[in-house]
Amino acid sequence: MFDLYMETVDNQTHVAVIGQKSHRLEDLFLDYPRGYAFNTPKWAGIYYGRVTQVDTRLNVAFVDLGNGKQGMLPAKHVYKPDGGANDISFLVGTGEWLFVQVKAEGHDTEDESFKKLARLTTKIHIPGRTLLYSPNVVGVFSSHWVSEDQEDFIGRKLTSHHPKGGWVIRQMAPDIDNDVLLCEADSLVAEWEEAKEKAKQAHAADTPGCVWRGPDAIERAFIDYARRGLGHIETMTQKHLEQAKAWAVKFAPDLVPKITVAQFSPQDRVKSLFEAHDIHSALQELHEKVVPLPSGGNIVIERTEACVVIDVNAVYADAFVTNMEAAEEAMRQIRVRNFSGIIICDMIGMASKTQRHQLIDAFELNGRFDPADPQVHGLTRLMLMEITRRRRSASLRDKVSIISSEFPGNR
């Protein structure tokens, strides 16, 4: 169970996810500051774009997304219902219009050597609380937490209610009332219909553009954590309150009574949600290189161009105890700092094979509910734990550096 706290910090909406048992910051969602790269393609945004170039050497297509922005569509991310060819020249053609969704945000910078285009896919997903709607996919799929009988029962209801498109059934769906589930399905289909209308207008005007903006920080927090159980949901402003309730009314009506706006009296020493719940200090700690562990050891976090390196150091406790503490803390730091790509954890040496397997299990367990789906690839002979994590949006450090460079007043 988790609590959500929403507040604007340095011109950015922040949503802090606090574990009710751990009483710690378990995840953090934040938007780019208002005024920065308004037209930059954001994660999960859907565009009606036009193919400008097909590169057979890279096996990718370049797609004009409008407003001077481009994205890269690899052949492997072009949805092919029948499997089909994997050669980009057989899948799309120059001048072709198509719906694409941002699978991973790019890196928008003036320095061309560091600039990365947004990575796109034609397999569209519109996420809700317990369902994902895929308008161009046929079939019903589910989380591995959902039994075959549950998938079949819910799937038949969804496909009879909305015959077109496909569905992904999330873990919490079997526990939701049928009427609420179908109401969520209606909302997701309505979002797609609205996106199609915008696409018609874009095509008529011969102007590619965004037809569904994708979830912001508040909506991403709800999408990723509403299905895992939310207790207290508190906002600092009326605007955030209305935004949170608007999402909940559509996708999670049971959460509406839990959403409140903070009330502070003139006598209160603190005037901020994040200050009242000690979240400001937790945010400051996320910029520290050294993170302490309960037994007295620490982990040291270094980010390089190629990968993120986490070094584990022990002081008093034995290697196994320190390594197990480091597994939990490292996965939390990876999630909250939003690291992606290759991550290497340099663990303390242990001779026992049993303890090595327990350590791998600990990393997998602590990454189990991470929305970005980290993969633990194993432990090498040199005690290096190898992890990869899917990129969705910019890391915490990148977003903060944007604030410092683009908005000097926020430094």
Secondary structure, DSSP 8 states (H G I E B T S, - for coil): -EEEEEEEETTEEEEEEEETTT-SEEEEEE---TTS-TTS--TT-EEEEEEEEEETTTTEEEEEEETTEEEEEEGGGS--TT-----HHHH--TT-EEEEEEEE--B--S-GGG-B-EEEESS--EE-SSEEEETT--EEEE-TTS-HHHHHHHHHHHHHH--SSEEEE-TTGGGS-HHHHHHHHHHHHHHHHHHHHHHHHHHHTT--EEEE----HHHHHHHHHGGG-EEEEEESSHHHHHHHHHHHHHH-GGGGGGEEE----TT-S---HHHHTTHHHHHHHTT-SEEE-TTS-EEEEEE-SS-EEEEEE-SSS-HHHHHHHHHHHHHHHHHHHT--EEEEEE------HHHHHHHHHHHHHHTTT-TT--EEEEE-TT-EEEEEE---S--HHHHHHHHHHH-GGG-
